[in-house]
Amino acid sequence: MPNTSLATSPITVPSPAGHAEGVSNDEFRAAMSRLAAGVVLVTAQEPPLDPDDPSAPPGEDVGMTATAFLSVSLDPPLVLVSLRTGARMDDLLDEQPLWGVSVLSESQRHIAGRFAMKGRISDRLLFEDIPYVRGKATGAPLVGGALATLECRTEQRVIAGDHTLVIARVLTADVPSANGGPLTYFRGRYRQLG
């Protein structure tokens, strides 16, 4: 006769420190670092200090490197970017619904690194020597040499843990450069395909 006590005995797995659900921050980071992601530059222009004064200087351009960016829907065309709640870009996109995305090429690793720095200097200086055009629909900087550019308008913001998921309608999409491959992020480093 088979031993049925083994089939009914509960198995207890010790819970790693960090979260009641059983995964630590380090374990989660290590697992997710194995997911390769494309790299984009999210950009927007701060509103002028006095929007009622047409002679007021324009707001500063702001940029942020992101790897958590994806297509959500084809009809209507929607995208999503995940931003750390309270980050400068999160705060800006809460008040400024128009923004841009430049899909970075493998030759634009320096741009990704520049806009990913913590505690960095003014974004105005970061844009200084980077070729870009202003988006016609948003006024956001769109990086020259990017594999693709998108202009977006925020439709919805969803708080998810320590991040805000910003879902936006795509207003324009362009493929200005067919040269080169994409810049990717894998195991904590920027990489090239192939």
PyRosetta script that sets phi, psi and omega in degrees:
from pyrosetta import init, pose_from_sequence

init()
pose = pose_from_sequence("MPNTSLATSPITVPSPAGHAEGVSNDEFRAAMSRLAAGVVLVTAQEPPLDPDDPSAPPGEDVGMTATAFLSVSLDPPLVLVSLRTGARMDDLLDEQPLWGVSVLSESQRHIAGRFAMKGRISDRLLFEDIPYVRGKATGAPLVGGALATLECRTEQRVIAGDHTLVIARVLTADVPSANGGPLTYFRGRYRQLG")
pose.set_psi(1, 134.2)
pose.set_omega(1, -178.0)
pose.set_phi(2, -69.5)
pose.set_psi(2, 151.4)
pose.set_omega(2, 177.4)
pose.set_phi(3, -81.6)
pose.set_psi(3, 107.7)
pose.set_omega(3, -177.7)
pose.set_phi(4, -86.6)
pose.set_psi(4, -9.7)
pose.set_omega(4, -179.1)
pose.set_phi(5, -66.4)
pose.set_psi(5, -27.8)
pose.set_omega(5, 177.4)
pose.set_phi(6, -68.8)
pose.set_psi(6, -34.6)
pose.set_omega(6, -177.5)
pose.set_phi(7, -72.1)
pose.set_psi(7, -25.3)
pose.set_omega(7, -175.8)
pose.set_phi(8, -105.5)
pose.set_psi(8, -5.9)
pose.set_omega(8, 179.9)
pose.set_phi(9, -75.0)
pose.set_psi(9, 130.3)
pose.set_omega(9, 178.3)
pose.set_phi(10, -70.0)
pose.set_psi(10, 145.1)
pose.set_omega(10, 176.6)
pose.set_phi(11, -101.5)
pose.set_psi(11, 125.1)
pose.set_omega(11, -179.3)
pose.set_phi(12, -103.8)
pose.set_psi(12, 122.1)
pose.set_omega(12, 177.4)
pose.set_phi(13, -106.8)
pose.set_psi(13, 123.5)
pose.set_omega(13, 179.4)
pose.set_phi(14, -62.0)
pose.set_psi(14, 138.8)
pose.set_omega(14, -179.3)
pose.set_phi(15, -88.0)
pose.set_psi(15, 124.9)
pose.set_omega(15, 177.2)
pose.set_phi(16, -64.5)
pose.set_psi(16, 150.5)
pose.set_omega(16, 178.5)
pose.set_phi(17, -65.0)
pose.set_psi(17, 145.5)
pose.set_omega(17, 175.2)
pose.set_phi(18, 130.1)
pose.set_psi(18, -53.2)
pose.set_omega(18, -177.0)
pose.set_phi(19, -137.4)
pose.set_psi(19, 143.6)
pose.set_omega(19, 178.9)
pose.set_phi(20, -63.6)
pose.set_psi(20, -24.5)
pose.set_omega(20, -177.4)
pose.set_phi(21, -80.5)
pose.set_psi(21, -8.2)
pose.set_omega(21, 171.8)
pose.set_phi(22, 107.8)
pose.set_psi(22, 1.3)
pose.set_omega(22, 178.5)
pose.set_phi(23, -124.2)
pose.set_psi(23, 134.9)
pose.set_omega(23, 179.7)
pose.set_phi(24, -85.4)
pose.set_psi(24, 164.5)
pose.set_omega(24, 176.4)
pose.set_phi(25, -58.3)
pose.set_psi(25, -43.1)
pose.set_omega(25, -178.7)
pose.set_phi(26, -65.4)
pose.set_psi(26, -41.9)
pose.set_omega(26, 178.5)
pose.set_phi(27, -63.4)
pose.set_psi(27, -43.0)
pose.set_omega(27, -179.2)
pose.set_phi(28, -64.8)
pose.set_psi(28, -45.9)
pose.set_omega(28, 177.8)
pose.set_phi(29, -59.0)
pose.set_psi(29, -44.9)
pose.set_omega(29, -178.6)
pose.set_phi(30, -62.3)
pose.set_psi(30, -43.4)
pose.set_omega(30, -180.0)
pose.set_phi(31, -66.2)
pose.set_psi(31, -45.4)
pose.set_omega(31, -176.9)
pose.set_phi(32, -72.2)
pose.set_psi(32, -21.4)
pose.set_omega(32, 178.1)
pose.set_phi(33, -68.6)
pose.set_psi(33, -14.2)
pose.set_omega(33, 178.4)
pose.set_phi(34, -85.1)
pose.set_psi(34, -2.7)
pose.set_omega(34, 177.0)
pose.set_phi(35, -94.7)
pose.set_psi(35, 109.7)
pose.set_omega(35, 178.9)
pose.set_phi(36, -68.4)
pose.set_psi(36, 141.7)
pose.set_omega(36, -178.8)
pose.set_phi(37, -137.2)
pose.set_psi(37, 149.0)
pose.set_omega(37, 171.7)
pose.set_phi(38, -71.8)
pose.set_psi(38, 161.1)
pose.set_omega(38, -178.1)
pose.set_phi(39, -119.4)
pose.set_psi(39, 129.9)
pose.set_omega(39, 179.4)
pose.set_phi(40, -127.2)
pose.set_psi(40, 159.4)
pose.set_omega(40, 169.5)
pose.set_phi(41, -109.7)
pose.set_psi(41, 118.4)
pose.set_omega(41, 176.4)
pose.set_phi(42, -93.1)
pose.set_psi(42, 130.3)
pose.set_omega(42, -176.8)
pose.set_phi(43, -133.2)
pose.set_psi(43, 153.5)
pose.set_omega(43, 175.1)
pose.set_phi(44, -158.2)
pose.set_psi(44, 162.2)
pose.set_omega(44, 176.8)
pose.set_phi(45, -111.3)
pose.set_psi(45, 127.4)
pose.set_omega(45, 176.7)
pose.set_phi(46, -60.5)
pose.set_psi(46, 146.0)
pose.set_omega(46, 175.2)
pose.set_phi(47, -65.2)
pose.set_psi(47, 154.2)
pose.set_omega(47, 177.3)
pose.set_phi(48, -61.3)
pose.set_psi(48, 154.0)
pose.set_omega(48, 179.9)
pose.set_phi(49, -59.4)
pose.set_psi(49, -36.6)
pose.set_omega(49, 177.6)
pose.set_phi(50, -125.0)
pose.set_psi(50, 90.7)
pose.set_omega(50, -175.9)
pose.set_phi(51, -64.4)
pose.set_psi(51, -16.9)
pose.set_omega(51, 179.9)
pose.set_phi(52, -84.7)
pose.set_psi(52, -9.9)
pose.set_omega(52, -179.0)
pose.set_phi(53, -104.9)
pose.set_psi(53, 107.8)
pose.set_omega(53, -178.5)
pose.set_phi(54, -63.0)
pose.set_psi(54, -19.4)
pose.set_omega(54, 179.8)
pose.set_phi(55, -91.4)
pose.set_psi(55, -0.1)
pose.set_omega(55, 179.0)
pose.set_phi(56, -66.9)
pose.set_psi(56, 142.4)
pose.set_omega(56, 179.6)
pose.set_phi(57, -65.0)
pose.set_psi(57, 150.3)
pose.set_omega(57, 178.8)
pose.set_phi(58, -67.1)
pose.set_psi(58, 159.3)
pose.set_omega(58, 177.0)
pose.set_phi(59, -71.1)
pose.set_psi(59, 167.2)
pose.set_omega(59, -178.7)
pose.set_phi(60, -73.6)
pose.set_psi(60, 146.4)
pose.set_omega(60, 171.7)
pose.set_phi(61, -76.0)
pose.set_psi(61, 139.5)
pose.set_omega(61, -179.3)
pose.set_phi(62, -128.2)
pose.set_psi(62, 140.5)
pose.set_omega(62, 179.0)
pose.set_phi(63, -138.2)
pose.set_psi(63, 153.5)
pose.set_omega(63, -180.0)
pose.set_phi(64, -150.2)
pose.set_psi(64, 131.2)
pose.set_omega(64, 174.2)
pose.set_phi(65, -74.6)
pose.set_psi(65, 136.8)
pose.set_omega(65, 178.7)
pose.set_phi(66, -138.3)
pose.set_psi(66, 144.5)
pose.set_omega(66, 172.9)
pose.set_phi(67, -116.4)
pose.set_psi(67, -12.6)
pose.set_omega(67, 178.6)
pose.set_phi(68, -98.2)
pose.set_psi(68, 73.5)
pose.set_omega(68, -179.2)
pose.set_phi(69, -134.5)
pose.set_psi(69, 134.6)
pose.set_omega(69, -177.7)
pose.set_phi(70, -156.3)
pose.set_psi(70, 160.7)
pose.set_omega(70, 174.7)
pose.set_phi(71, -78.7)
pose.set_psi(71, 136.7)
pose.set_omega(71, -179.1)
pose.set_phi(72, -108.3)
pose.set_psi(72, -42.3)
pose.set_omega(72, -172.8)
pose.set_phi(73, -151.3)
pose.set_psi(73, 146.5)
pose.set_omega(73, 175.3)
pose.set_phi(74, -90.1)
pose.set_psi(74, -35.8)
pose.set_omega(74, -177.7)
pose.set_phi(75, -134.8)
pose.set_psi(75, 97.8)
pose.set_omega(75, 2.7)
pose.set_phi(76, -79.0)
pose.set_psi(76, 161.4)
pose.set_omega(76, 179.1)
pose.set_phi(77, -69.7)
pose.set_psi(77, 113.4)
pose.set_omega(77, -178.4)
pose.set_phi(78, -128.5)
pose.set_psi(78, 145.4)
pose.set_omega(78, 174.1)
pose.set_phi(79, -128.9)
pose.set_psi(79, 167.3)
pose.set_omega(79, 179.3)
pose.set_phi(80, -136.7)
pose.set_psi(80, 138.6)
pose.set_omega(80, 170.6)
pose.set_phi(81, -128.5)
pose.set_psi(81, 140.8)
pose.set_omega(81, 178.9)
pose.set_phi(82, -102.8)
pose.set_psi(82, 124.2)
pose.set_omega(82, -177.2)
pose.set_phi(83, -121.3)
pose.set_psi(83, 140.4)
pose.set_omega(83, 175.1)
pose.set_phi(84, -62.9)
pose.set_psi(84, 125.3)
pose.set_omega(84, -178.9)
pose.set_phi(85, -58.1)
pose.set_psi(85, 130.5)
pose.set_omega(85, -179.8)
pose.set_phi(86, 89.1)
pose.set_psi(86, -6.2)
pose.set_omega(86, 176.4)
pose.set_phi(87, -68.3)
pose.set_psi(87, 160.2)
pose.set_omega(87, -177.9)
pose.set_phi(88, -56.1)
pose.set_psi(88, -43.7)
pose.set_omega(88, -179.1)
pose.set_phi(89, -67.3)
pose.set_psi(89, -37.0)
pose.set_omega(89, 176.7)
pose.set_phi(90, -61.2)
pose.set_psi(90, -47.1)
pose.set_omega(90, 179.1)
pose.set_phi(91, -62.5)
pose.set_psi(91, -42.4)
pose.set_omega(91, -178.9)
pose.set_phi(92, -65.1)
pose.set_psi(92, -46.3)
pose.set_omega(92, -178.5)
pose.set_phi(93, -71.3)
pose.set_psi(93, -11.4)
pose.set_omega(93, 172.8)
pose.set_phi(94, -74.5)
pose.set_psi(94, -29.7)
pose.set_omega(94, 179.3)
pose.set_phi(95, -105.8)
pose.set_psi(95, -21.8)
pose.set_omega(95, -178.3)
pose.set_phi(96, -117.0)
pose.set_psi(96, 106.4)
pose.set_omega(96, -175.4)
pose.set_phi(97, -78.9)
pose.set_psi(97, -10.0)
pose.set_omega(97, -176.7)
pose.set_phi(98, -102.4)
pose.set_psi(98, 129.1)
pose.set_omega(98, -177.5)
pose.set_phi(99, -154.4)
pose.set_psi(99, 168.7)
pose.set_omega(99, -177.5)
pose.set_phi(100, -127.0)
pose.set_psi(100, 162.8)
pose.set_omega(100, 177.4)
pose.set_phi(101, -136.3)
pose.set_psi(101, 132.3)
pose.set_omega(101, 173.0)
pose.set_phi(102, -116.3)
pose.set_psi(102, 119.7)
pose.set_omega(102, 177.5)
pose.set_phi(103, -80.5)
pose.set_psi(103, 112.9)
pose.set_omega(103, -171.3)
pose.set_phi(104, -77.8)
pose.set_psi(104, 143.5)
pose.set_omega(104, 177.5)
pose.set_phi(105, -90.5)
pose.set_psi(105, 167.3)
pose.set_omega(105, -178.7)
pose.set_phi(106, -60.1)
pose.set_psi(106, -21.5)
pose.set_omega(106, 179.2)
pose.set_phi(107, -87.1)
pose.set_psi(107, 2.3)
pose.set_omega(107, -176.8)
pose.set_phi(108, -110.5)
pose.set_psi(108, 28.1)
pose.set_omega(108, 178.7)
pose.set_phi(109, -57.4)
pose.set_psi(109, -37.7)
pose.set_omega(109, -179.3)
pose.set_phi(110, -63.0)
pose.set_psi(110, -33.9)
pose.set_omega(110, 178.1)
pose.set_phi(111, -68.9)
pose.set_psi(111, -45.4)
pose.set_omega(111, 178.7)
pose.set_phi(112, -58.2)
pose.set_psi(112, -46.7)
pose.set_omega(112, -179.3)
pose.set_phi(113, -64.4)
pose.set_psi(113, -40.3)
pose.set_omega(113, -178.9)
pose.set_phi(114, -61.3)
pose.set_psi(114, -44.8)
pose.set_omega(114, -175.8)
pose.set_phi(115, -88.1)
pose.set_psi(115, 2.1)
pose.set_omega(115, 176.2)
pose.set_phi(116, -100.8)
pose.set_psi(116, -6.6)
pose.set_omega(116, -177.5)
pose.set_phi(117, -62.5)
pose.set_psi(117, 137.5)
pose.set_omega(117, 174.2)
pose.set_phi(118, -88.2)
pose.set_psi(118, 147.0)
pose.set_omega(118, 178.0)
pose.set_phi(119, 61.9)
pose.set_psi(119, 34.7)
pose.set_omega(119, -174.2)
pose.set_phi(120, -81.3)
pose.set_psi(120, 170.3)
pose.set_omega(120, 178.0)
pose.set_phi(121, -73.7)
pose.set_psi(121, -178.2)
pose.set_omega(121, -179.8)
pose.set_phi(122, -53.1)
pose.set_psi(122, 137.4)
pose.set_omega(122, 177.9)
pose.set_phi(123, -61.7)
pose.set_psi(123, -28.0)
pose.set_omega(123, 179.4)
pose.set_phi(124, -55.5)
pose.set_psi(124, -41.8)
pose.set_omega(124, 179.7)
pose.set_phi(125, -72.0)
pose.set_psi(125, -29.1)
pose.set_omega(125, -179.7)
pose.set_phi(126, -68.8)
pose.set_psi(126, -31.4)
pose.set_omega(126, 179.7)
pose.set_phi(127, -82.1)
pose.set_psi(127, -13.5)
pose.set_omega(127, -168.3)
pose.set_phi(128, -50.0)
pose.set_psi(128, -46.1)
pose.set_omega(128, -175.6)
pose.set_phi(129, -112.0)
pose.set_psi(129, 21.2)
pose.set_omega(129, 178.4)
pose.set_phi(130, -104.1)
pose.set_psi(130, 125.7)
pose.set_omega(130, 177.9)
pose.set_phi(131, -70.7)
pose.set_psi(131, 131.5)
pose.set_omega(131, 177.7)
pose.set_phi(132, -153.5)
pose.set_psi(132, 162.5)
pose.set_omega(132, 172.1)
pose.set_phi(133, -120.7)
pose.set_psi(133, 158.6)
pose.set_omega(133, 176.5)
pose.set_phi(134, -87.4)
pose.set_psi(134, 132.1)
pose.set_omega(134, 176.7)
pose.set_phi(135, -64.0)
pose.set_psi(135, 137.2)
pose.set_omega(135, -178.6)
pose.set_phi(136, -69.0)
pose.set_psi(136, -31.8)
pose.set_omega(136, -177.1)
pose.set_phi(137, -89.3)
pose.set_psi(137, -25.2)
pose.set_omega(137, -172.4)
pose.set_phi(138, -123.1)
pose.set_psi(138, -21.5)
pose.set_omega(138, -173.6)
pose.set_phi(139, 77.5)
pose.set_psi(139, -0.8)
pose.set_omega(139, -178.9)
pose.set_phi(140, -74.5)
pose.set_psi(140, 146.2)
pose.set_omega(140, 175.7)
pose.set_phi(141, -66.5)
pose.set_psi(141, 133.5)
pose.set_omega(141, 176.2)
pose.set_phi(142, -120.0)
pose.set_psi(142, 120.1)
pose.set_omega(142, -169.3)
pose.set_phi(143, -70.4)
pose.set_psi(143, 131.5)
pose.set_omega(143, 174.3)
pose.set_phi(144, -66.1)
pose.set_psi(144, 142.3)
pose.set_omega(144, 179.8)
pose.set_phi(145, 83.5)
pose.set_psi(145, -0.5)
pose.set_omega(145, 177.6)
pose.set_phi(146, -68.2)
pose.set_psi(146, 152.3)
pose.set_omega(146, 178.2)
pose.set_phi(147, -68.8)
pose.set_psi(147, -33.1)
pose.set_omega(147, 177.7)
pose.set_phi(148, -155.5)
pose.set_psi(148, 154.5)
pose.set_omega(148, 174.2)
pose.set_phi(149, -131.8)
pose.set_psi(149, 146.5)
pose.set_omega(149, 178.5)
pose.set_phi(150, -133.4)
pose.set_psi(150, 144.7)
pose.set_omega(150, 170.3)
pose.set_phi(151, -115.6)
pose.set_psi(151, 136.7)
pose.set_omega(151, -168.9)
pose.set_phi(152, -132.7)
pose.set_psi(152, 156.3)
pose.set_omega(152, 173.0)
pose.set_phi(153, -129.0)
pose.set_psi(153, 122.9)
pose.set_omega(153, -178.1)
pose.set_phi(154, -59.5)
pose.set_psi(154, 131.2)
pose.set_omega(154, 177.1)
pose.set_phi(155, -108.5)
pose.set_psi(155, -33.7)
pose.set_omega(155, -174.8)
pose.set_phi(156, -155.7)
pose.set_psi(156, 146.7)
pose.set_omega(156, 175.0)
pose.set_phi(157, -124.7)
pose.set_psi(157, 131.0)
pose.set_omega(157, -178.2)
pose.set_phi(158, -127.2)
pose.set_psi(158, 123.4)
pose.set_omega(158, 175.8)
pose.set_phi(159, -77.7)
pose.set_psi(159, 128.0)
pose.set_omega(159, 179.8)
pose.set_phi(160, -136.5)
pose.set_psi(160, 98.0)
pose.set_omega(160, -177.2)
pose.set_phi(161, 62.0)
pose.set_psi(161, -125.5)
pose.set_omega(161, -178.7)
pose.set_phi(162, -94.7)
pose.set_psi(162, 16.4)
pose.set_omega(162, 179.5)
pose.set_phi(163, -128.3)
pose.set_psi(163, 161.1)
pose.set_omega(163, 173.0)
pose.set_phi(164, -114.5)
pose.set_psi(164, 127.0)
pose.set_omega(164, 175.5)
pose.set_phi(165, -92.4)
pose.set_psi(165, 118.0)
pose.set_omega(165, -179.0)
pose.set_phi(166, -103.6)
pose.set_psi(166, 115.6)
pose.set_omega(166, 179.4)
pose.set_phi(167, -102.5)
pose.set_psi(167, 130.3)
pose.set_omega(167, -173.2)
pose.set_phi(168, -137.0)
pose.set_psi(168, 149.5)
pose.set_omega(168, 173.2)
pose.set_phi(169, -83.1)
pose.set_psi(169, 136.7)
pose.set_omega(169, 178.2)
pose.set_phi(170, -84.0)
pose.set_psi(170, 120.3)
pose.set_omega(170, -178.8)
pose.set_phi(171, -90.6)
pose.set_psi(171, -37.6)
pose.set_omega(171, 176.6)
pose.set_phi(172, -142.2)
pose.set_psi(172, 149.8)
pose.set_omega(172, 174.6)
pose.set_phi(173, -140.8)
pose.set_psi(173, 132.2)
pose.set_omega(173, -177.4)
pose.set_phi(174, -139.2)
pose.set_psi(174, 149.0)
pose.set_omega(174, 176.3)
pose.set_phi(175, -120.2)
pose.set_psi(175, 79.8)
pose.set_omega(175, -174.3)
pose.set_phi(176, -73.1)
pose.set_psi(176, -22.0)
pose.set_omega(176, -175.7)
pose.set_phi(177, -134.9)
pose.set_psi(177, 123.8)
pose.set_omega(177, 177.0)
pose.set_phi(178, -99.4)
pose.set_psi(178, 2.8)
pose.set_omega(178, -176.0)
pose.set_phi(179, -92.0)
pose.set_psi(179, 142.0)
pose.set_omega(179, 174.5)
pose.set_phi(180, 82.6)
pose.set_psi(180, 169.1)
pose.set_omega(180, 178.9)
pose.set_phi(181, -103.1)
pose.set_psi(181, 177.9)
pose.set_omega(181, -178.3)
pose.set_phi(182, -79.7)
pose.set_psi(182, 152.6)
pose.set_omega(182, 169.1)
pose.set_phi(183, -83.2)
pose.set_psi(183, 132.3)
pose.set_omega(183, 179.0)
pose.set_phi(184, -123.1)
pose.set_psi(184, 164.6)
pose.set_omega(184, 178.2)
pose.set_phi(185, -126.4)
pose.set_psi(185, 122.2)
pose.set_omega(185, -176.8)
pose.set_phi(186, -148.6)
pose.set_psi(186, 131.5)
pose.set_omega(186, 179.8)
pose.set_phi(187, 52.2)
pose.set_psi(187, 42.9)
pose.set_omega(187, 173.7)
pose.set_phi(188, 78.2)
pose.set_psi(188, 12.5)
pose.set_omega(188, -179.4)
pose.set_phi(189, -138.7)
pose.set_psi(189, 151.1)
pose.set_omega(189, 171.6)
pose.set_phi(190, -75.1)
pose.set_psi(190, 140.4)
pose.set_omega(190, -177.5)
pose.set_phi(191, -143.7)
pose.set_psi(191, 169.5)
pose.set_omega(191, 175.6)
pose.set_phi(192, -114.2)
pose.set_psi(192, 152.6)
pose.set_omega(192, 174.5)
pose.set_phi(193, -73.3)
pose.set_psi(193, 149.2)
pose.set_omega(193, 174.2)
pose.set_phi(194, 77.6)
pose.dump_pdb("model.pdb")
